[in-house]
Amino acid sequence: MGLKEYLSGILGEDKACKFLKQNKFEILERNFHSKFGEIDIIAKKDEILHFIEVKFTQNDYEVSERLDAKKYEKLLKTIDFYMLKHGFKWDFQLDLICIEKNRIDFRENITF
């Protein structure tokens, strides 16, 4: 990943956090890393943990297509590790925020 893509990713995550805060989410952590993968944003709302993958583009392609089954499985393993590490037994869900130019599409509780 080049510097331009890295900076675009940070910009996308900043926009996603702003959107989440406006919708009453509490941001717990950003960019949680494990040997299994990375979670972009971990937030809480109504006693549910939300593990949020952010996809951002300023181009004209469908950004949600960048989340495939392989990435989804890595996210689930990372979530399991996070829950075990922190001793959480809360309800959780995996969400996707797609930001295309200035449009935000929040997809809750995604599955493959």
Secondary structure, 3 states (H helix, E strand, C coil): CCHHHHHHHHHHHHHHHHHHHHCCCEEEEEEEECCCCEEEEEEEECCEEEEEEEEEECCCCCHHHHCCHHHHHHHHHHHHHHHHHHCCCCEEEEEEEEEECCEEEEECCCCC
